[in-house]
């Protein structure tokens, strides 16, 4: 039987790094989604203030299995 996955897209942010921004998206998704099987970073961007990055942002596709009863 073939498996089926669903994808949701979230934007995570962190004042520290792109990796921590992606992790923030996964951690937030995990609060309401069971069975997360993967995360794909789609884009990265940053907020710049006074010539410095103040916020890292990642757009992340979160994959999880479709549950059936």
DSSP file (Angstrom, degrees, kcal/mol; ACC not computed):
  #  RESIDUE AA STRUCTURE BP1 BP2  ACC     N-H-->O    O-->H-N    N-H-->O    O-->H-N    TCO  KAPPA ALPHA  PHI   PSI    X-CA   Y-CA   Z-CA
    1    1 A X              0   0    0      0, 0.0     2,-0.2     0, 0.0     0, 0.0   0.000 360.0 360.0 360.0 131.4    0.0    0.0    0.0
    2    2 A X        -     0   0    0      1,-0.1     2,-0.2     0, 0.0     0, 0.0  -0.529 360.0-127.6 -77.9 141.3    1.4    3.4   -1.0
    3    3 A X        -     0   0    0     -2,-0.2     2,-0.4    62,-0.0    -1,-0.1  -0.516  15.9-149.7 -85.3 156.8    1.8    6.0    1.7
    4    4 A X        -     0   0    0     62,-0.2    62,-2.2    -2,-0.2     2,-0.3  -0.990   9.5-165.1-128.4 135.9    0.4    9.5    1.4
    5    5 A X  E     -A   65   0A   0     -2,-0.4     2,-0.3    60,-0.2    60,-0.2  -0.890   7.9-147.9-119.7 151.8    1.8   12.7    3.0
    6    6 A X  E     -A   64   0A   0     58,-3.2    58,-2.1    -2,-0.3     2,-0.4  -0.873  12.2-148.4-113.5 151.2    0.4   16.1    3.6
    7    7 A X  E     -A   63   0A   0     -2,-0.3     2,-0.4    56,-0.2    56,-0.2  -0.969  11.7-174.8-122.6 134.4    2.4   19.3    3.5
    8    8 A X  E     -A   62   0A   0     54,-2.1    54,-3.4    -2,-0.4     2,-0.5  -0.967  19.1-138.4-121.4 147.1    1.8   22.5    5.5
    9    9 A X  E     +A   61   0A   0     -2,-0.4     2,-0.3    52,-0.2    52,-0.2  -0.910  26.6 171.9-109.9 126.5    3.9   25.6    5.0
   10   10 A X  E     -A   60   0A   0     50,-2.7    50,-3.4    -2,-0.5     2,-0.5  -0.897  27.5-136.2-128.2 157.3    5.0   27.7    8.0
   11   11 A X  E     -A   59   0A   0     -2,-0.3     2,-0.3    48,-0.2    48,-0.2  -0.974  23.2-168.4-115.1 119.5    7.4   30.6    8.5
   12   12 A X  E     -A   58   0A   0     46,-2.6    46,-2.2    -2,-0.5     2,-0.3  -0.738   2.3-163.6-102.3 154.2    9.7   30.3   11.5
   13   13 A X  E     +A   57   0A   0     -2,-0.3     2,-0.3    44,-0.2    44,-0.2  -0.978  12.4 170.1-139.1 154.1   11.8   33.2   12.9
   14   14 A X  E     -A   56   0A   0     42,-2.1    42,-3.5    -2,-0.3     7,-0.1  -0.974  34.6-139.6-156.8 144.1   14.8   33.5   15.2
   15   15 A X  S    S+     0   0    0     -2,-0.3     3,-0.1    40,-0.2    42,-0.1   0.524 101.9  51.2 -79.8  -3.8   17.1   36.3   16.3
   16   16 A X  S    S-     0   0    0      1,-0.3     2,-0.3    40,-0.1    -1,-0.1   0.873 113.4 -28.2-103.6 -45.7   20.0   33.8   16.1
   17   17 A X     >  -     0   0    0     39,-0.1     4,-1.5     1,-0.1    -1,-0.3  -0.991  49.1-104.7-166.8 165.1   20.1   31.8   12.8
   18   18 A X  H  > S+     0   0    0     -2,-0.3     4,-2.4     2,-0.2     5,-0.2   0.887 119.1  55.4 -65.5 -39.0   18.3   30.4    9.8
   19   19 A X  H  > S+     0   0    0      1,-0.2     4,-2.3     2,-0.2    -1,-0.2   0.912 108.3  46.9 -61.3 -42.7   18.7   26.9   11.4
   20   20 A X  H  > S+     0   0    0      2,-0.2     4,-2.0     1,-0.2    -1,-0.2   0.828 109.6  54.6 -70.2 -29.8   17.0   28.0   14.6
   21   21 A X  H  X S+     0   0    0     -4,-1.5     4,-1.6     2,-0.2    -2,-0.2   0.912 109.7  46.7 -66.8 -41.9   14.2   29.7   12.6
   22   22 A X  H  X S+     0   0    0     -4,-2.4     4,-2.0     1,-0.2    -2,-0.2   0.912 111.8  51.2 -64.6 -42.1   13.6   26.4   10.8
   23   23 A X  H  X S+     0   0    0     -4,-2.3     4,-2.9     1,-0.2     5,-0.2   0.873 105.4  56.1 -63.2 -37.0   13.6   24.6   14.1
   24   24 A X  H  X S+     0   0    0     -4,-2.0     4,-2.2     1,-0.2    -1,-0.2   0.891 106.8  50.2 -61.8 -39.1   11.1   27.1   15.5
   25   25 A X  H  X S+     0   0    0     -4,-1.6     4,-2.3     2,-0.2    -2,-0.2   0.921 112.8  45.8 -64.7 -43.9    8.7   26.3   12.6
   26   26 A X  H  X S+     0   0    0     -4,-2.0     4,-2.3     2,-0.2    -2,-0.2   0.920 112.4  50.5 -65.8 -43.5    9.0   22.5   13.2
   27   27 A X  H  X S+     0   0    0     -4,-2.9     4,-0.5     1,-0.2    -1,-0.2   0.892 111.8  47.6 -63.0 -39.5    8.6   22.9   17.0
   28   28 A X  H >< S+     0   0    0     -4,-2.2     3,-1.1    -5,-0.2     4,-0.4   0.915 111.6  50.3 -67.6 -42.1    5.4   25.0   16.5
   29   29 A X  H >X S+     0   0    0     -4,-2.3     4,-2.0     1,-0.2     3,-1.7   0.885 102.2  62.4 -61.3 -38.2    4.0   22.5   14.0
   30   30 A X  H 3< S+     0   0    0     -4,-2.3    -1,-0.2     1,-0.3    -2,-0.2   0.674  89.1  70.7 -64.7 -16.7    4.7   19.6   16.4
   31   31 A X  T << S+     0   0    0     -3,-1.1    -1,-0.3    -4,-0.5    -2,-0.2   0.789 120.1  13.2 -69.1 -26.3    2.3   21.2   18.9
   32   32 A X  T <4 S+     0   0    0     -3,-1.7     2,-0.5    -4,-0.4    -2,-0.2   0.478 116.4  73.3-128.4  -6.9   -0.7   20.3   16.7
   33   33 A X     <  -     0   0    0     -4,-2.0     3,-0.4    -5,-0.1     2,-0.3  -0.949  61.5-154.4-118.1 129.1    0.6   17.9   14.1
   34   34 A X  S    S+     0   0    0     -2,-0.5    31,-0.1     1,-0.2    -3,-0.0  -0.705  71.1  22.7 -95.1 150.5    1.5   14.2   14.8
   35   35 A X        -     0   0    0     -2,-0.3    30,-1.1     1,-0.2     2,-0.2   0.834  68.6-173.6  72.8  35.6    3.9   12.1   12.8
   36   36 A X  E     +B   64   0A   0     -3,-0.4    28,-0.3    28,-0.2    -1,-0.2  -0.468   7.0 176.0 -63.3 128.4    6.1   14.8   11.2
   37   37 A X  E     -     0   0A   0     26,-2.7     2,-0.3     1,-0.3    27,-0.2   0.527  54.9  -0.7-114.5 -10.3    8.4   13.0    8.9
   38   38 A X  E     -B   63   0A   0     25,-1.3    25,-2.7     2,-0.0     2,-0.4  -0.983  47.3-148.7-172.2 161.5   10.3   15.8    7.2
   39   39 A X  E     -B   62   0A   0     -2,-0.3     2,-0.5    23,-0.2    23,-0.2  -0.992  10.7-165.4-141.4 133.1   10.9   19.5    6.7
   40   40 A X  E     -B   61   0A   0     21,-2.5    21,-2.9    -2,-0.4     2,-0.6  -0.975  18.5-136.9-122.6 119.1   12.0   21.3    3.6
   41   41 A X  E     +B   60   0A   0     -2,-0.5    19,-0.2    19,-0.2     3,-0.1  -0.653  23.9 178.3 -76.3 119.5   13.3   24.8    3.7
   42   42 A X  E     -     0   0A   0     17,-3.2     2,-0.3    -2,-0.6    -1,-0.2   0.896  62.0  -4.4 -89.3 -48.5   11.7   26.7    0.8
   43   43 A X  E     -B   59   0A   0     16,-1.1    16,-2.5     2,-0.0     2,-0.4  -0.968  55.7-151.6-143.9 159.7   13.1   30.2    1.3
   44   44 A X  E     +B   58   0A   0     -2,-0.3     2,-0.3    14,-0.2    14,-0.2  -0.990  22.4 160.9-130.4 141.9   15.3   32.1    3.7
   45   45 A X  E     -B   57   0A   0     12,-2.6    12,-3.0    -2,-0.4     2,-0.3  -0.931  18.7-147.7-149.4 172.4   15.1   35.9    4.4
   46   46 A X  E     -B   56   0A   0     -2,-0.3     2,-0.5    10,-0.2    10,-0.2  -0.995  15.4-127.6-147.5 150.9   16.2   38.3    7.1
   47   47 A X  E     -B   55   0A   0      8,-2.6     7,-2.9    -2,-0.3     8,-1.2  -0.864  28.6-158.7 -95.2 130.5   15.1   41.5    8.7
   48   48 A X  E     +B   53   0A   0     -2,-0.5     2,-0.4     5,-0.2     5,-0.2  -0.950  15.1 173.0-116.6 128.5   17.9   44.1    8.7
   49   49 A X  E >  S-B   52   0A   0      3,-2.8     3,-1.3    -2,-0.5    -2,-0.0  -0.999  71.7  -4.7-133.5 131.8   17.9   47.1   11.1
   50   50 A X  T 3  S-     0   0    0     -2,-0.4    -1,-0.1     1,-0.3     3,-0.1   0.898 130.0 -56.1  52.7  45.3   20.9   49.5   11.4
   51   51 A X  T 3  S+     0   0    0      1,-0.2     2,-0.3    -3,-0.1    -1,-0.3   0.668 119.8 100.5  64.5  20.4   23.0   47.4    9.0
   52   52 A X  E <  S- B   0  49A   0     -3,-1.3    -3,-2.8     0, 0.0     2,-0.5  -0.984  78.9-110.6-134.5 146.2   22.6   44.3   11.1
   53   53 A X  E     + B   0  48A   0     -2,-0.3    -5,-0.2    -5,-0.2     3,-0.1  -0.631  35.9 171.5 -73.0 124.3   20.4   41.2   10.8
   54   54 A X  E     +     0   0A   0     -7,-2.9     2,-0.3    -2,-0.5    -1,-0.2   0.612  65.7  25.3-108.1 -18.0   17.9   41.3   13.6
   55   55 A X  E     - B   0  47A   0     -8,-1.2    -8,-2.6   -39,-0.1     2,-0.4  -0.943  62.8-153.9-151.9 124.7   15.6   38.4   12.6
   56   56 A X  E     -AB  14  46A   0    -42,-3.5   -42,-2.1    -2,-0.3     2,-0.4  -0.807  18.6-168.0 -95.2 138.9   16.2   35.3   10.5
   57   57 A X  E     -AB  13  45A   0    -12,-3.0   -12,-2.6    -2,-0.4     2,-0.4  -0.989   9.1-174.2-131.5 138.2   13.2   33.8    8.8
   58   58 A X  E     -AB  12  44A   0    -46,-2.2   -46,-2.6    -2,-0.4     2,-0.6  -0.996  18.6-144.3-128.9 137.0   12.7   30.5    7.0
   59   59 A X  E     -AB  11  43A   0    -16,-2.5   -17,-3.2    -2,-0.4   -16,-1.1  -0.899  30.5-170.9 -95.8 123.8    9.7   29.3    5.1
   60   60 A X  E     -AB  10  41A   0    -50,-3.4   -50,-2.7    -2,-0.6     2,-0.6  -0.957  23.9-145.4-126.6 131.0    9.4   25.6    5.7
   61   61 A X  E     -AB   9  40A   0    -21,-2.9   -21,-2.5    -2,-0.4     2,-0.5  -0.861  21.6-156.0 -89.9 122.8    7.3   22.9    4.2
   62   62 A X  E     -AB   8  39A   0    -54,-3.4   -54,-2.1    -2,-0.6     2,-0.4  -0.890   6.1-157.4-102.9 124.1    6.4   20.4    7.0
   63   63 A X  E     +AB   7  38A   0    -25,-2.7   -26,-2.7    -2,-0.5   -25,-1.3  -0.829  18.5 163.0-105.2 140.5    5.5   16.8    5.8
   64   64 A X  E     -AB   6  36A   0    -58,-2.1   -58,-3.2    -2,-0.4   -28,-0.2  -0.990  39.3 -95.9-151.6 153.7    3.4   14.4    7.8
   65   65 A X  E     -A    5   0A   0    -30,-1.1     2,-0.5    -2,-0.3   -60,-0.2  -0.375  36.3-116.4 -71.4 146.3    1.6   11.2    7.1
   66   66 A X        -     0   0    0    -62,-2.2     2,-0.4    -2,-0.1   -62,-0.2  -0.723  30.7-144.2 -81.7 125.9   -2.2   11.2    6.5
   67   67 A X        -     0   0    0     -2,-0.5     2,-0.4     2,-0.0    -1,-0.0  -0.746  16.9-172.7 -94.9 138.1   -4.0    9.3    9.2
   68   68 A X              0   0    0     -2,-0.4    -2,-0.0     1,-0.1     0, 0.0  -0.968 360.0 360.0-127.9 146.5   -7.1    7.2    8.4
   69   69 A X              0   0    0     -2,-0.4    -1,-0.1     0, 0.0    -2,-0.0   0.454 360.0 360.0 -94.5 360.0   -9.4    5.5   10.8
